[in-house]
C-alpha cells in the first residue's frame, strides 16, 4: 500500500489498484494495535499497518500519518 497526497495505491495478489482520496469513505487508526482501517467505495474494508511508530498518546507521527490526518481534515472523513 502506498499513500500520497493525491492517490492511494493498493497491491492485491500482484495487481495494483489506484484510487483518489475522493474514493475513500472512511479511514481510522486503532492506536492500541497500530493498524489502520480503510473503506473505499464499493470495496470491503482494508486493514494495514503504519510505516512508522504508532503511540497511544500521539498516534501515527510518520509522514504517512501526517498525510492521512491532513486529508481527513480536508475531506471531512
Order of alpha helices (4+ residues) and beta strands (2+ residues): beta-beta-beta-beta-beta-beta-beta-beta-alpha
